[in-house]
Amino acid sequence: AIICTHFNQRLASILSELPPDWDVCLLGAMGCIDAKKENPLMKLFGFGVGGGRASLGRTREVSQNLFVPYRPAGTYGYLVSAKGAWKLLQQLPRACYHVDLAAWSLPELRLYAAK
């Protein structure tokens, strides 16, 4: 099966751009995940489900292929570092709610998303 065109090259670019302290990188998601700036209705959704992540600058972009998502949900593909896995195990030892909404809302989790 083909995941997407040039998947291996895109993954290599994403991995090379992740900062050293990354915990999770979403390869796909839905919800409040605009790479530039969230529209007001999406921010309202984020507020309704527990808030969102602060932007690192004027936009959510970190690099050519990465950004910090405001309030992701419905994640279907992600990378987890060893440190990120440890944080998730410590903070969410047993899933009892939507795992994506619970996990990605942890403020201490260094969360990024691929464009």
C-alpha positions in Angstrom: 0.0 0.0 0.0 1.1 3.6 -0.7 0.7 5.9 2.3 1.3 9.0 0.3 3.5 10.1 -2.5 7.2 10.3 -1.5 6.4 9.1 2.1 10.0 8.1 2.9 11.4 11.5 1.8 8.7 13.5 3.6 9.3 11.4 6.8 13.0 12.0 6.6 12.4 15.8 6.2 10.1 15.8 9.2 12.5 13.9 11.4 15.4 16.2 10.5 13.3 19.3 11.4 12.0 18.0 14.8 13.6 19.8 17.7 15.7 17.7 20.1 13.1 17.9 22.9 10.1 16.7 20.8 7.7 14.2 22.4 5.0 13.5 19.7 4.7 14.5 16.1 1.3 14.0 14.4 1.5 12.8 10.9 -2.2 13.3 10.4 -5.1 14.7 12.5 -8.3 16.7 12.3 -9.8 19.4 14.5 -8.0 22.7 15.2 -4.8 22.1 13.2 -4.3 25.0 10.9 -0.6 25.6 10.3 -0.9 29.4 10.1 -3.6 30.6 12.5 -6.9 29.2 13.8 -10.1 30.8 12.9 -12.4 32.0 15.7 -14.8 29.1 15.5 -12.0 26.6 15.8 -10.7 28.4 18.9 -14.2 28.2 20.3 -14.2 24.5 19.7 -10.8 24.3 21.4 -12.1 26.2 24.4 -15.1 23.8 24.7 -12.9 20.7 24.8 -10.3 22.0 27.3 -8.3 24.7 25.6 -5.4 24.7 23.1 -1.7 25.2 22.7 -0.1 28.5 22.5 1.6 29.5 19.3 5.4 29.8 19.3 5.3 33.0 17.3 3.1 34.9 14.9 2.1 31.7 13.2 2.0 28.1 14.3 4.8 27.2 11.9 8.0 25.8 13.3 9.7 24.9 10.1 8.9 24.2 6.4 7.2 20.9 7.4 6.2 21.3 11.0 3.8 23.4 13.1 2.3 23.4 16.6 -1.3 22.4 16.4 -3.9 24.4 18.4 -6.2 21.5 19.4 -5.8 18.3 17.4 -8.3 15.5 17.5 -9.0 12.3 15.5 -5.3 11.6 15.1 -4.6 8.6 12.9 -0.8 8.6 12.6 1.9 9.9 14.9 5.5 9.4 16.0 6.3 9.2 19.7 9.8 9.6 21.1 11.0 7.5 24.0 10.7 10.5 26.3 7.2 11.2 25.0 6.1 7.6 25.5 7.3 7.9 29.1 5.3 11.1 29.7 2.2 9.5 28.2 2.5 6.5 30.4 3.0 8.6 33.5 0.2 11.1 32.7 -2.3 8.6 31.1 -1.7 5.2 32.5 -5.1 3.9 31.5 -7.2 5.2 28.7 -10.8 6.0 29.8 -11.7 8.8 27.4 -10.9 9.8 23.8 -7.2 9.1 23.9 -6.4 11.8 21.4 -8.2 14.5 23.3 -6.7 13.5 26.6 -3.2 12.9 25.4 -2.8 16.0 23.2 -4.1 18.3 25.9 -1.2 17.5 28.3 0.5 20.9 28.6 4.0 19.4 29.3 3.9 17.3 26.1 6.0 18.8 23.3 3.6 18.3 20.5 4.2 19.0 16.8 2.3 18.2 13.6 3.5 17.6 10.0 2.1 19.8 7.3 
